[in-house]
Amino acid sequence: MAEVTYNTLLYEKDKQVPHILFVTLNRPQKNNAISIGPDEITGEIQDAVRRADLDDEVKVVIFRAAGKNFSAGFDLSMVYRVYGGGPGVRPPQGTRLRIDEEQLFGMPRAVLGCKKVTIAQIQGWCIEAGMYITESCDISIAARNAKFAHRGQRLAFGGIPFMPLEVLGGHNKKITELLITGRTISGAEAEDMGIVTKAVAPEDLEKEVYGLAKAICLLPSDAIAIGKM
């Protein structure tokens, strides 16, 4: 397929193993805060997944991030404004719900429904919407010193699971406490809680993810497609 250019992502096949596709969050100057909209991260991830699904050469999609942090969570500079709100302007509730459905929930739903094997590669901070991506991937591998938090819980929610995956993945007392407090945990603790598949030394993160992706590429494409369905 033709090369794809995005505003907020890098979409690149591995040169040595073209069965591996890298989708890289590319707002390092904003710590990869998740921008909202069709031409922002939420919309472009959905488009990237659609393209990957249509590409018979791709077997594995690795979601990673440029810079020192995976994601600082939703870009709060866009909150409310993305609905068309502003000084003296109150957007209709229907508009707000539609954009939430299409963008805020559409992004993790696309990752969850991807027909290829998905792996998240997590370094540095991974907050809120960044966790939406890692929780939606089939496999998530983090640096031991990565930092995870659902900090938005401190604002209004106080313990409500943001995603059904937090229930299906094992909604135990440890996850309940994490949601209620919004506290920060390390990659190592995230592994103990089942939020990530594995935590590794920071210097081994890229090699660990790439080696696993190469091993998965030995599977037939049809086996991956049937298994994902």
C-alpha positions in Angstrom: 0.0 0.0 0.0 1.1 3.6 -0.6 3.0 5.5 2.1 0.6 7.1 4.6 1.2 10.5 6.2 -0.6 11.6 9.3 -0.6 14.8 11.4 0.0 13.1 14.8 1.2 9.6 13.9 4.0 7.8 12.1 2.8 4.8 10.1 5.8 2.6 9.1 6.4 -1.0 8.1 9.5 -2.6 9.4 12.1 -2.7 6.6 13.4 -6.1 7.6 10.1 -7.7 8.5 7.3 -6.0 6.6 4.7 -8.1 8.4 5.4 -5.7 11.3 3.7 -2.3 11.3 4.7 0.5 13.7 2.1 3.0 14.6 3.9 5.7 16.6 2.3 8.5 18.6 4.2 11.5 17.3 3.6 14.5 19.6 6.7 14.3 21.8 6.6 18.0 22.4 3.2 17.4 24.1 4.3 14.2 25.7 2.0 12.5 23.2 -1.1 13.9 24.8 -4.1 12.3 23.0 -5.6 15.0 20.7 -9.2 14.6 19.8 -10.8 14.8 16.3 -10.8 13.2 12.9 -7.4 14.6 12.0 -6.0 14.2 15.5 -4.7 11.2 17.4 -8.2 9.7 18.1 -9.3 9.8 14.5 -5.9 9.0 12.9 -5.5 5.8 15.1 -8.9 4.7 13.8 -7.8 5.3 10.2 -4.4 3.6 10.8 -6.2 0.5 12.1 -8.5 0.4 9.1 -5.5 0.6 6.8 -3.7 -2.2 8.7 -6.8 -4.4 8.6 -6.9 -4.0 4.8 -3.2 -4.7 4.3 -2.7 -8.5 3.8 1.0 -8.2 4.4 0.6 -6.9 8.0 0.4 -9.4 10.8 1.4 -7.4 13.8 0.8 -3.8 14.7 3.1 -2.3 17.4 1.7 0.9 19.1 4.6 2.9 20.4 5.4 6.6 21.1 8.1 9.1 20.2 10.0 10.7 23.0 10.4 9.8 26.6 6.7 9.3 27.5 4.1 7.0 26.0 1.2 9.4 26.6 0.2 12.2 29.1 -3.5 11.3 28.6 -6.1 13.4 26.8 -5.0 16.8 25.6 -6.8 19.0 28.1 -6.4 22.1 25.9 -9.0 20.5 23.6 -11.5 19.5 26.3 -14.9 21.2 25.7 -13.6 23.1 22.7 -13.7 19.9 20.7 -17.5 20.0 21.1 -17.7 23.6 19.7 -17.9 25.0 23.2 -16.4 28.3 24.3 -17.1 31.5 26.2 -20.8 32.0 26.1 -21.3 28.9 23.9 -22.8 25.7 25.4 -22.8 22.9 22.8 -25.8 20.6 22.7 -25.6 17.4 24.7 -26.3 15.4 21.6 -23.2 16.8 19.9 -21.1 16.1 23.0 -22.3 12.5 23.1 -21.7 12.0 19.4 -18.1 13.2 19.5 -17.4 11.1 22.6 -18.7 8.0 20.9 -16.9 8.7 17.6 -13.6 9.9 19.1 -13.0 9.2 22.8 -14.5 5.7 22.6 -13.9 5.1 18.9 -10.1 5.1 19.4 -9.9 2.2 21.9 -12.7 0.4 20.2 -10.7 0.4 16.9 -7.6 -0.9 18.6 -9.6 -3.6 20.4 -11.3 -4.7 17.1 -8.1 -4.7 15.0 -7.8 -7.9 13.0 -4.1 -8.0 13.4 -2.1 -8.9 16.6 -1.6 -5.7 18.5 1.3 -4.9 20.9 1.7 -1.8 23.0 5.3 -0.7 23.8 5.2 1.6 26.9 7.9 3.8 28.2 7.8 6.7 30.6 4.4 8.0 31.7 1.2 6.4 30.5 -1.8 8.3 31.8 -5.6 7.9 31.3 -6.2 7.8 27.5 -2.7 6.3 27.0 -4.0 3.4 29.2 -7.0 3.1 26.9 -4.6 2.1 24.1 -2.5 -0.3 26.2 -5.5 -2.0 27.7 -7.1 -2.4 24.3 -4.0 -4.1 22.8 -3.7 -7.9 22.8 -0.3 -7.7 24.5 1.3 -4.8 26.4 5.0 -4.7 27.3 6.3 -1.9 29.5 9.6 -0.7 30.9 9.8 -1.6 34.6 10.1 2.1 35.5 7.2 3.2 33.3 4.4 5.0 35.2 0.7 4.3 34.9 -2.2 6.3 36.4 -5.9 6.9 35.9 -5.6 10.4 37.2 -8.9 11.5 35.8 -10.6 9.5 38.5 -9.6 12.3 40.9 -11.7 14.8 39.0 -15.2 13.2 39.0 -15.4 9.5 38.7 -14.0 8.1 41.9 -13.6 4.4 41.1 -15.8 3.8 38.0 -14.0 1.6 35.4 -13.3 3.6 32.3 -13.4 0.6 30.1 -15.1 -2.8 30.2 -11.6 -4.3 29.8 -10.9 -3.3 33.4 -13.8 -5.6 34.4 -13.1 -8.4 31.9 -9.4 -8.3 32.6 -9.9 -8.9 36.3 -11.7 -6.1 38.2 -10.2 -7.0 41.5 -9.6 -5.0 44.7 -6.2 -3.8 43.4 -7.7 -2.3 40.3 -10.6 -0.8 42.4 -8.1 0.9 44.6 -6.1 2.2 41.6 -9.3 3.7 40.1 -10.6 5.2 43.4 -7.3 6.9 44.2 -5.9 7.6 40.7 -2.5 6.9 42.2 0.6 6.2 40.1 2.1 2.7 39.7 5.2 1.4 38.1 5.5 -0.9 35.1 6.5 -3.7 37.5 3.3 -3.2 39.6 1.2 -2.9 36.5 2.5 -6.4 35.5 1.5 -7.8 39.0 -2.0 -6.3 38.5 -2.4 -7.7 35.0 -2.6 -4.2 33.4 0.4 -5.1 31.2 1.6 -8.5 30.0 5.2 -8.0 31.0 7.6 -5.4 32.5 11.2 -5.5 31.4 14.4 -3.4 31.9 14.1 -0.1 30.0 17.1 -0.9 27.9 15.5 -4.2 26.8 12.0 -2.8 25.9 12.4 -2.3 22.2 14.3 -5.6 21.7 11.7 -7.5 23.7 8.8 -6.2 21.7 10.4 -6.6 18.4 11.5 -10.2 19.1 8.0 -11.1 20.2 6.5 -9.5 17.1 8.9 -11.5 14.8 7.9 -14.7 16.6 4.2 -13.9 16.0 4.9 -13.3 12.3 5.7 -17.0 12.0 2.0 -17.6 12.3 -0.1 -17.9 9.1 -2.1 -14.8 8.4 -5.3 -16.9 8.3 -4.6 -18.3 11.7 -4.2 -14.7 13.1 -7.4 -13.6 11.5 -9.4 -16.5 12.7 -7.9 -16.3 16.2 -8.7 -12.6 16.4 -12.3 -13.1 15.3 
